[in-house]
Amino acid sequence: MQEINLTIIFILVISGLIVGSLLNVFIYRIPIICSEPSNKRKYNLFWPRSQCRNCSNTIQFLHNIPIISYIILKGRCAYCKTTISPQYPIVEIITMILTLYCGLHYGFIIELIAILIFLWLLIIISFIDINHKIIPDSLSLTLLWAGLLFTVIYSDNGLPLNPIDTKSSILGVISGYLILWFIYHIHFFITKKEGLGYGDFKLLAAIGAWVGWQLIPMILFLASILGLIYGLISINLKLTDKDTPIAFGPFLAISGWISLVFSAKIITIYSLI
């Protein structure tokens, strides 16, 4: 049994690192493709091969091994010695750890694929929002439709992985969008400033498709607390000031992932209140 567990852990770790490396490509290329229609003729998500942003040399396979290559190259390009963003190993490590957790939490079941798609899309969305303060509609809509499909397949077949039904999923989409829409317009009416982006509305709607309307208030509350803590720390460390906008998408993503993974327990607690 111990040998089987170690094998499963090894598979999950390697898979997480490989996927994390691929997610880095998506995080970099999707904003480029979205920013200018002509870029679609130069780029897609898999072609051309990765290149150094500074010297444009193609990155060789041995220079692209997750985490290991970054350590061996001391965080610099093998050709021009330009510093490589630490985001690359960070995304790989986060993806590996969370993929491992999901695999051990759910086990090797077919539904795990859906959970990992949810996780990986949230990671892509989070880092694009951090880097560019945007959440591409293509990602939010993909997450939304995948959530509705997930709910239809699993709830209608009586599988215990997803405790919500299709109606709750659809209401989750509607309530997720409208709640942030109202908050945005109330904030704008009072302050004449934009406190949120429309991408945040769509992201919460997409998360609502996976977790249902019941968990939307908790997700929004937790995301707000996380955002407030981050903002206070950033201001105290003088990384930002009080007028610097921060990306809210990552906090929605973290709260959404927690809600999905522990949805059954959370809904049970709700029912007891």
C-alpha positions as CSV (number, residue, x, y, z in Angstrom):
1,M,0.0,0.0,0.0
2,Q,2.8,2.4,0.9
3,E,4.5,1.7,-2.5
4,I,1.3,2.5,-4.3
5,N,0.9,5.7,-2.4
6,L,4.4,6.8,-3.2
7,T,3.8,6.0,-6.9
8,I,0.6,8.1,-6.9
9,I,2.4,11.0,-5.1
10,F,5.2,10.8,-7.7
11,I,2.8,10.9,-10.6
12,L,0.9,13.9,-9.1
13,V,4.1,15.8,-8.4
14,I,5.5,15.3,-11.9
15,S,2.2,16.1,-13.5
16,G,1.8,19.2,-11.4
17,L,5.2,20.5,-12.4
18,I,4.7,19.8,-16.1
19,V,1.3,21.4,-16.1
20,G,2.7,24.3,-14.1
21,S,5.3,24.9,-16.8
22,L,2.6,24.9,-19.4
23,L,0.5,27.3,-17.4
24,N,3.4,29.7,-17.5
25,V,3.2,29.7,-21.3
26,F,-0.6,30.4,-21.1
27,I,-0.1,33.2,-18.6
28,Y,2.4,34.9,-20.8
29,R,0.8,34.4,-24.2
30,I,-2.9,34.8,-23.6
31,P,-2.6,38.6,-22.9
32,I,-0.4,39.0,-26.0
33,I,-3.0,37.2,-28.1
34,C,-5.9,39.2,-26.6
35,S,-4.2,42.6,-26.9
36,E,-3.9,42.6,-30.7
37,P,-5.8,40.5,-33.2
38,S,-2.8,40.3,-35.5
39,N,-0.8,38.5,-32.8
40,K,-3.0,35.4,-33.4
41,R,-1.0,34.9,-36.6
42,K,2.3,35.0,-34.7
43,Y,1.3,33.1,-31.6
44,N,-0.9,30.4,-30.3
45,L,-0.8,28.7,-27.0
46,F,1.6,26.0,-28.2
47,W,3.6,27.6,-31.1
48,P,6.2,28.9,-31.5
49,R,8.5,27.3,-28.9
50,S,9.3,29.4,-25.9
51,Q,11.9,32.0,-26.3
52,C,13.9,34.4,-24.1
53,R,12.1,37.7,-23.9
54,N,15.3,39.6,-24.1
55,C,17.5,37.8,-26.7
56,S,14.8,35.8,-28.5
57,N,16.8,32.6,-28.4
58,T,14.7,29.4,-28.4
59,I,14.7,27.8,-24.9
60,Q,16.1,24.3,-25.2
61,F,14.5,21.4,-23.5
62,L,17.2,21.1,-20.9
63,H,16.7,24.7,-20.0
64,N,13.0,24.3,-19.6
65,I,12.8,21.5,-16.9
66,P,10.4,22.8,-14.2
67,I,12.2,24.3,-11.2
68,I,15.5,22.3,-11.8
69,S,16.5,24.4,-14.8
70,Y,15.8,27.6,-12.9
71,I,18.0,26.5,-10.1
72,I,20.8,25.3,-12.3
73,L,20.7,28.4,-14.4
74,K,20.6,30.5,-11.2
75,G,17.5,32.3,-12.5
76,R,19.2,33.6,-15.7
77,C,18.9,33.0,-19.4
78,A,21.4,30.5,-20.6
79,Y,22.3,32.8,-23.5
80,C,22.1,36.4,-22.5
81,K,22.2,36.0,-18.7
82,T,19.1,38.2,-18.3
83,T,17.2,37.5,-15.1
84,I,14.3,35.1,-15.4
85,S,11.2,36.1,-13.5
86,P,10.7,34.1,-10.3
87,Q,7.1,33.8,-11.4
88,Y,8.0,30.7,-13.4
89,P,9.1,28.5,-10.5
90,I,6.4,30.0,-8.3
91,V,3.6,29.0,-10.7
92,E,5.2,25.5,-11.1
93,I,5.5,25.0,-7.3
94,I,1.9,26.3,-6.6
95,T,0.5,24.1,-9.4
96,M,2.4,21.0,-8.1
97,I,1.4,21.5,-4.5
98,L,-2.3,22.1,-5.3
99,T,-2.4,19.3,-7.9
100,L,-0.9,16.9,-5.3
101,Y,-3.4,18.0,-2.7
102,C,-6.4,17.6,-5.0
103,G,-5.2,14.1,-6.1
104,L,-4.7,13.0,-2.5
105,H,-8.0,14.6,-1.4
106,Y,-10.2,13.1,-4.1
107,G,-8.2,10.1,-5.1
108,F,-7.6,8.8,-8.7
109,I,-11.2,9.2,-9.9
110,I,-12.5,10.5,-13.2
111,E,-14.0,13.5,-11.5
112,L,-10.5,14.6,-10.5
113,I,-10.0,15.8,-14.1
114,A,-12.8,18.4,-13.7
115,I,-11.4,19.6,-10.3
116,L,-8.0,20.0,-11.8
117,I,-9.3,21.9,-14.8
118,F,-11.0,24.3,-12.3
119,L,-7.8,24.7,-10.4
120,W,-5.5,25.2,-13.4
121,L,-7.8,27.8,-15.0
122,L,-7.9,29.7,-11.7
123,I,-4.1,29.8,-11.5
124,I,-3.9,31.2,-15.1
125,I,-6.6,33.8,-14.4
126,S,-4.9,34.8,-11.1
127,F,-1.4,35.5,-12.5
128,I,-2.7,37.2,-15.6
129,D,-4.8,39.5,-13.3
130,I,-1.7,40.1,-11.1
131,N,0.5,41.0,-14.1
132,H,-2.0,42.9,-16.3
133,K,-5.0,43.8,-14.1
134,I,-7.3,42.0,-16.6
135,I,-9.2,38.8,-16.7
136,P,-9.7,37.7,-20.3
137,D,-13.3,36.8,-21.2
138,S,-12.1,33.7,-22.9
139,L,-10.9,32.3,-19.6
140,S,-13.9,33.3,-17.5
141,L,-16.4,31.9,-20.1
142,T,-14.4,28.7,-20.4
143,L,-14.5,28.3,-16.6
144,L,-18.2,29.2,-16.6
145,W,-19.3,26.7,-19.2
146,A,-17.0,24.0,-17.8
147,G,-18.7,24.5,-14.4
148,L,-22.2,24.2,-15.8
149,L,-21.2,21.1,-17.7
150,F,-19.5,19.7,-14.6
151,T,-22.7,20.3,-12.6
152,V,-25.0,18.7,-15.2
153,I,-22.9,15.6,-15.5
154,Y,-22.2,14.9,-11.9
155,S,-25.3,16.1,-10.1
156,D,-27.7,14.4,-12.6
157,N,-25.8,11.1,-12.1
158,G,-26.1,11.3,-8.3
159,L,-22.4,11.4,-7.7
160,P,-21.3,12.7,-4.3
161,L,-18.4,14.8,-5.5
162,N,-20.6,17.8,-6.4
163,P,-23.4,18.5,-3.8
164,I,-25.2,21.2,-5.9
165,D,-27.7,20.7,-8.6
166,T,-28.1,22.4,-12.0
167,K,-30.5,25.0,-10.7
168,S,-28.1,26.1,-8.0
169,S,-25.3,26.3,-10.5
170,I,-27.3,28.6,-12.8
171,L,-28.3,30.7,-9.9
172,G,-24.7,30.8,-8.9
173,V,-23.8,32.3,-12.2
174,I,-26.5,35.0,-12.0
175,S,-26.0,35.9,-8.4
176,G,-22.2,35.9,-8.7
177,Y,-22.3,38.5,-11.5
178,L,-25.1,40.6,-10.1
179,I,-23.7,41.0,-6.6
180,L,-20.4,42.4,-7.8
181,W,-22.3,44.5,-10.4
182,F,-24.3,46.2,-7.7
183,I,-21.3,46.6,-5.4
184,Y,-19.4,48.2,-8.3
185,H,-22.2,50.7,-9.1
186,I,-22.8,51.6,-5.4
187,H,-19.1,52.2,-4.9
188,F,-18.9,54.3,-8.1
189,F,-21.9,56.3,-7.1
190,I,-20.4,57.2,-3.7
191,T,-16.8,57.7,-4.6
192,K,-16.8,58.3,-8.4
193,K,-14.1,55.7,-8.6
194,E,-14.0,52.2,-10.0
195,G,-13.4,49.7,-7.2
196,L,-13.8,46.6,-9.3
197,G,-13.5,45.5,-12.9
198,Y,-16.1,43.7,-15.0
199,G,-13.7,40.8,-15.3
200,D,-14.2,40.2,-11.5
201,F,-18.0,40.0,-12.1
202,K,-17.5,37.3,-14.8
203,L,-15.0,35.4,-12.7
204,L,-17.3,35.2,-9.7
205,A,-20.1,34.2,-12.0
206,A,-17.9,31.4,-13.4
207,I,-17.0,30.2,-9.9
208,G,-20.7,30.3,-9.0
209,A,-21.3,27.8,-11.8
210,W,-19.1,25.3,-9.9
211,V,-20.2,25.9,-6.3
212,G,-23.8,27.2,-6.6
213,W,-25.4,30.4,-5.3
214,Q,-25.3,29.2,-1.6
215,L,-21.5,29.8,-1.4
216,I,-21.3,33.1,-3.2
217,P,-21.6,35.3,-0.1
218,M,-18.9,33.3,1.7
219,I,-16.6,33.5,-1.3
220,L,-17.1,37.2,-1.6
221,F,-16.5,37.7,2.2
222,L,-13.4,35.6,2.3
223,A,-12.0,37.2,-0.8
224,S,-12.6,40.7,0.7
225,I,-10.8,39.7,3.9
226,L,-7.8,38.3,2.0
227,G,-7.7,41.4,-0.2
228,L,-7.9,43.7,2.8
229,I,-5.1,41.8,4.6
230,Y,-2.9,41.9,1.5
231,G,-3.6,45.6,1.0
232,L,-2.7,46.5,4.6
233,I,0.5,44.5,4.5
234,S,1.5,46.1,1.1
235,I,0.9,49.6,2.5
236,N,2.8,48.9,5.7
237,L,5.8,47.5,3.8
238,K,5.5,50.5,1.4
239,L,5.1,48.2,-1.6
240,T,2.0,50.2,-2.6
241,D,0.0,53.1,-1.4
242,K,-3.7,53.4,-0.5
243,D,-4.5,54.7,-4.0
244,T,-2.8,51.8,-5.9
245,P,-5.4,49.4,-7.3
246,I,-4.8,45.7,-6.6
247,A,-6.0,42.7,-8.5
248,F,-9.1,41.2,-6.9
249,G,-9.2,38.1,-9.1
250,P,-6.6,36.1,-7.2
251,F,-8.5,36.5,-4.0
252,L,-11.7,35.4,-5.7
253,A,-9.8,32.4,-7.1
254,I,-8.4,31.4,-3.8
255,S,-11.8,31.7,-2.1
256,G,-13.5,29.8,-5.0
257,W,-11.0,26.9,-4.8
258,I,-11.5,26.6,-1.1
259,S,-15.2,26.6,-1.5
260,L,-15.3,23.9,-4.1
261,V,-12.9,21.6,-2.4
262,F,-14.8,21.9,0.9
263,S,-18.2,22.6,-0.5
264,A,-19.9,19.6,1.0
265,K,-18.7,20.5,4.5
266,I,-19.5,24.2,4.1
267,I,-23.0,23.5,2.8
268,T,-23.6,21.1,5.8
269,I,-22.6,23.9,8.2
270,Y,-24.9,26.3,6.4
271,S,-27.8,23.9,6.9
272,L,-27.2,23.8,10.6
273,I,-27.2,27.6,11.0
